[in-house]
């Protein structure tokens, strides 16, 4: 998928950029940048896209991302409808490989850090007890200054590198393969899917958004995402269905129609294809009844 290049403002008083954003909703497009990124979502929920990965995120989402891996976090639709009880609270650190000094991370003491940089090309989602430890360090980096901030930053990177429980999200090969010539086009398609997945989405309507006929659009979308448009749409819908099974008191049938399907058998087939479980067994896995 062709994302938009994001230009990260340079930090004036630090070798790396640190920020905390408290907003009503996340509004970044599908994007990439030449910096490494650490992102800790203290409060928010929605859907996460990264490379060819599609998944849900919630409070506590913690990731390490290497340069040029396209990604975006999109809130659930409730956030974009003026609900004042919903907020986004995230901490973000950006840094370049030569931020401290060219070749700094090539020192033998940083071999494990180099391994982290390789894993980050797929996106590293931290799990288990390491998440609490690292998120605390990120906050300390944000609230500190000077040499103390630098030391805490290095400790944070080391904690990521030493984390025992993590998940690699995207397939290899999505970083460093970026062409920015049609970022507006693919973002328009993605926005349309994210806003309208609950409704019937017709191929010819999506193709018209980017001034292509149906066959040309199918080839275009497959070449950018390595998925057909129907596969992409099904993954978005099933990810939302998974969340509803966990957090909402709804029947499987109700969820089927809520996420955009009009046939319970088709929903059940897609759910098992993408999760390996039936919707009821998925709910039972999380000790829920549907």
Secondary structure by P-SEA (a helix, b strand, c coil): cbbbbbbbbbbcccccccccccccccccccccccbbbbbbcccbbbbbbccccccccccccccccccccccccccccccccccccbbbbbbbbbbccccccccccccccaaaaaaaaaaaccbbbbbcaaaaaaaaaaaaaaacccaaaaaaaaaaaaaaaaccccccccccccccccccccaaaaaaaaaaaaacccccccaaaaaaaacccaaaaaaaaaaaccccaaaaaaaaaaaaaaaaaccccccaaaaaaaaccccaaaaaaaaaaaccccaaaaaaaacccc
